[in-house]
Amino acid sequence: MTPERLIASFATPHELALSILDVPLRVRTNDPDVLDALGRYFAPWVVAGASAPVADVRLVQGDVQTAGEFVDLARADGRKVKEAVQEVPGGRLILKRATGVIMALWPGGAFAVGDVRTNLNQAINLINNCYAKAILGRGHVLLHAAAVSWAGRAVALAGPPGAGKSTAALHLVEAGFRFVSNDRVLAKPLPGHVEALGYPKRPRVNPGTLLHHPRLSALLAPEARGALAALSPGELWALERKSDVDLEAIYGRGTIELGSRMVAFVLLGWRRDAGAFSVRRVSSAEALTALPLFYKNLGAFDLDRPPRSPVTAAERARYGEVLDRVEVLEVTGSTDFASLVGLVGDLLARP
């Protein structure tokens, strides 16, 4: 069964036209609550779409029956499987194992069916994948990185899992920088600069980030703060329980800048209790040896490549072009957000 036939039996009368930067999308759903929640979520990033959409996204609150077998996508780190796929004529079905939501992709369209209202974040990710696919089609590469900006200039921050990219971005926003993206940056060399585009996605952070942030700790209930404070540093660091942070509700309108000019790329090689904070410049060739830390693709949500396919030589060369055009630094020693704020400030203050 094709994705179009699978969705044809569902009415989706409620419609939202979104234009993320200059990528117009049409979102339709059978659930007005889902539409209202998406409108509020995307408000800081979008304007009403006026031109023909590049993708039609349908979100159905309900159940669907499918035939055929879904094949689990093993994760490289050995962690619990999140997705299974089934290739079908004209597209691909994706089953989210934890929630039971079924998604599908075909050229120019996507849908999600299941308890979308409860699992709104999966609908948000599907919309963002359609946006990112359009941008990648223009020659951008996808960096697994956070980014902040000042006066139209941006610094991207990358590192291994647990390095604190999102936490670092929030400390930088607290210091007055603008937020570009939480952990995905689309980058492309253009004449005179490297374009950096973020994802329209709120930061999703763990309780430890909220507890130790000067302003965000107020988002925790007093009893939750007490329980978290009683944990050891190692226990708190390992605790995985993501929460969205609505930056504009906390810091005001204008906190988010989705597009900027990337001038520096910082690899966070720091660790807890690892000595003095230290910074060194690295060549683009040396940084490219760490490509697995910041390489990203759309995985199962890219019809133009098999799921879990490795980086290609052409992709590697395009990442190298981005790194050649920006200042690249590595931060080592202990995790020190105050020192990182000073470093980023120096990088963005340069002419």
N, C-alpha and C positions, 0 to 999 in steps of 0.2 A: 504494500500500500504506500502510495506517495504521501509526503507530508501535507500537500494541498488537500488531498482527499481525506486525510485523517482529521483535519481541522474543519472541513466543510460542513460537518453536522452541527457545529457550535455557532450560535449567533453571538456577535461581538459588537453591540450597538454603541458602546461608549468609546469616544475617540479623543486622543490627545495628539496634537501636532507639536513636535519638538524640533528645534534646530540647535544642535550642540556645536558651537563655533559655526562653521558653514556646512555642517552635515545634517540635512533634514531627514527626520524619521517620523513615521506614523505609528502610533501605539493604539491598539484597539483591545477592548476587554468586555466581558459580560458582567463585570462587577464594578459598580460605581465607587465602592470603597477603595478598591485597588487603584482606580484611575485618580481619585482624590489624593491618595497617599503618594503616588508617583509624581503628580503635579507639584505637591509640596516639597518632595525630596529634590527634584531637579530644578526647582525655582532659581537657585543661585547661579545656575549655569546656562539656562536656555532662554530663548525667545520663541515666540510663536513661529512655526515653520510656514513659509510662504511659497516655496518652490516644491517641485515634485519630490517625494521622499525617495531616498536611495534604498530604504528597507522598510518593510511592513511587518511590525511586531505584534503578534496577537497573544493575549494572556487570558487563559480560560480558568475560572474557578469551577472545578468539577473533576469528574473522573473520565478516563478514556481507556479503552481496551486495545491492546496491540497484539499482533502476532509476531512470530519469529523470536530469535534468541539474541539477547544482549550480551556482549562480551565485555568483561571487566577490564578497565584500564589500570594496570598495575602502576604504582607510583615508585619513582626511582629511589626514594628514601625508605621504602618498605612500609610506610604507614598505611592506615586503613584506606581501602579503595573508596573513592568518592563518586566515580562515574563509570557507567558502562555504555557502550555504543552499539548501534545496529545500522549498517549501511542499507539504504533502501533506494529504489529508483528515484532519481532526481534530488536526493538529499541524504541527510543523516539524522537518526534519532539518538537522543542522549538521555539516559536514565540517571537521575541523581539518587544514589543509593540511600542516603540518609533520610531524605524527605519523600521519596517516591514521585517527585515531580518529573514529568517527561517533557523534554524539549525537542525541537526539530529545527533543522536548518535546510534551506534551499536557496538558490541564487535570488537575492532580493527580498528574502523573507525569513522569518523565524517565529516560533511560537513556544509557549510553555503551558502545560495542562496539569492541574493538580490543585493542591492547597496553596495557591499563589498568595492569598491574603496573609496567611501565617508566614510564608517563606518569601516575603517581598524582596529580600536581598537577592534571591536568585533571579527574579524578574529584572531587577536593577542591573545585575551582571549581564543578563542577556541583551538588554538595551545597549549597555556599554560595549559589548562585544561587536554589535552591529556598527556602532560608531567607530570603534577601533579598526575594524576590517576596512571601512571606507578610507580611513587615514593611512593605513598600511598600504593600500592600493596606490597611494601617491608617492611611495618610495621611502616612507619613514621606517625606522626600526623600533622595536618595543624593548624598553629597558625596564628591568625589575628594579625600580628605584623610586624613592620619594624625591620631591623637589619643592623648593621655596624660591621666592623672587623678591627683588627690590628694584624699583625704577625700571622695570622692563627687562632686567637681567636675572638669570636663574642659575642656581646651583643644584645639581642632582646628587643624591646620596644613595649609595648602594652598599650591599654587604651580605654576609651569609644569614640564614634564618636565625632570628633572635638577636641580630646586631643592633636593633633599636631604630630602624629607619623611621617608622611612624612616630615613635616617641621623640626622636630628634626633630622631626618636622614640627611637632606640636610645641616643643620648647622654642624653636625658632619663630613660630607664629606668636608665641607669648612675648618674644623679644621685639616684635614689630614687623617681622617679615610677612609677606603674603604667601598664601598656600597655593601651590600649583597642583600637586598630586600626592597621593598617599603611598602607592607602591607600583605605579605604572606610569612611565613617561614615554611618549612617542617623539622620536628625535629624527631630524633630517638636516644635513648640511645644505644651506642655501647661499647664494652670493652674499658674502659679507658677514654671515652669522650662521649659527646652528639653531634651527627652530625647535623649541621644546613645548609639547602640548600634553596637558594632563588628562586624567580621566575625571569625568563628573561623578565623583565618589567620595562620600564622607570618610574620614579616617575611622578605621575599626581597630580598637586598641584593647589590650588586656588590662585586668584590674591593677596590676603593678604600675602601669603607666598613669592611670588615673590617680592612684594613691600618692605618688611622688611628684605630681605636677602641681605647681603653686595655685592654679585656678581650677583645674579639672577635678581635683579631689572633692570639691563641693558637689559634684554630680553623684557621689556615693552617699548612701544613707549612713548615719552615724554608726549603726551597728555593723554595717559592712566595712566601714573604715577600721573599726576596732578589730574585727576578725582578720582582715588583711594585714593589719599592722602586727598581729601576733605571729604571722608566718615568718619563717627564716628567709633571708634573702634568696637562697636557692629555690625554696618552695614557691615564693612569690614570682620569681623569674620564670619558673616552669608552668605557672598557672595559665591555662588557655581558656578564656571566656570573653569573647569579643563583644564590644559595645560600640555603637556609632557615636561620633561626636559631631554635633551640629555647630560648625565653626561660626557661621554668621549669626546664629542665635546667641553665641557667647561673646564674640568679638565685634559684631556689627557688620553691616553690608560693606562690601569692598575687600573683605578679608581674602577672598578667593580670586586668583588670576589664572585662568585655564591655559593661556598661551603666553610664552615669553621667549627670550633669547638665552640659550644656555651658554654660559661662559666657563663653567668649571664642573668637574665630575669628581666626587670624593668617595673613595672606597673606605668603608668603616671596618677596619681590621682590629678594632679595640675589643677588650674583654673586661669583665668585672675583675677588679683587683689584679691588674696586670702591669703595674708600674706607671711611670709618668706619661701623661698625654704627650704624644709626639706626632709630628707631621713631616712627611717627605714628599717631594715631587717625584713622579714616576713617568716614564715614557709611555706613549700610547701602545707601543709593542709590548711592554711589560704588563700594562693593564689588560691587554687583550688575552694574556695567558690566564687571567682570572675570569674570562668570559662566562663560564658556567654560573658565576655568582650573580650576574646581571643580565644574562640572555633570557629572553622571554618570547613565547609565541602564543597564539590563541588556542593551542592544543586541539581538543575535539571540536572547538567552535570555529575552526577554519576549514571550510570545505575544500580548499585548494591544496591541502596536504594531509597525509595520514596522521591520525592521532599519535602522539608520542614520537614523532619523527625528530631526528637530531638536527642540530644546526648545520646548514650547508656552507660550502666554501664561499658562495656569493654573499650569503648573509654575514659571515665573518668579516668579509672585506668591507661591507657597508657599516658594520660596527666600528671597524678600524677607521673609516673615514670620519665618523662622528668624533672619536677620541682624538684624532689628529688635529681637530679644529678647536679643542677646548683645553684648558689647563686641567691636568689630572694629578690628584694628590691621594696619598694613603695616610689614614689616621691609625695609629697604634697606641698601645698602652691601655690605661684604664678608661672605662666609659666616663666621659666628662662632658656633660651637655653645655656647661657654661663656657668651657674652652672652645667647643665646636661653634657656639654662637659667635664668639669673637673671630674665629677663622672665617666663617661664612660672611660675616660683616666686612672683613678685610677684602675678601674676594669680590664681593659685589660693589664695594666702594671704589674700586679701581676704574679709571677711565677706559 
